[in-house]
């Protein structure tokens, strides 16, 4: 079934403001009371919604930023990324597609405690998730061809990730250490016993010399 052959629920199709969206969230049994079990819901696909999450974490609906943080938090609680690579708002009775420019969330704060193998990196996202990096919530680093830099991502839940914002990335850079991984010296981060390689040390040194 595709968006072209499916009609969204009337409350979504006709909403000129966020009222219809609030109604959608209201149909999620646990919205506002912790995270709903969206991974266990298999509702009918009801088409695409004119909603987008921008790279900076701002949510847009009908081309206009959603200015109510509490509403964005509710939407984020029923967000799901499926195997098809698309992201949806999901309730027990409907599933609507939205657009995501980069990552669904933005990591805006990090707290580091302990050191060495006992170190723990705890992140806060722009929608209020608190996530401790570790074996269940890995960090990954992607080369950004247009800038020559790195884009760091943190696993949040399901297939959803948070893009780590630049100020937090600078904090992480100060927490890194040189660790030998598979015979190569890497600049890496530790959290809850897991090691997350950032880049080879020789590459880091080249970048530092160019700067």
Secondary structure, DSSP 8 states (H G I E B T S, - for coil): --GGG----HHHHS-SSSHHHHHHHHTSTTTTSS---GGG----EEEEEEEEE-TTS-EEETTEE---HHHHHHHHHTEEE-TTS-EEEE-SS-EEEEEESS-SEEEEEEEEES-GGG-EEEEEETTS-EEE-BTTB-EEEEEETTTTEEEEEEEEETTEEEEE-HHHHHHHHHH-EEEEETTEEEEEEEETTEEEEEEEHHHHHHHHHH-
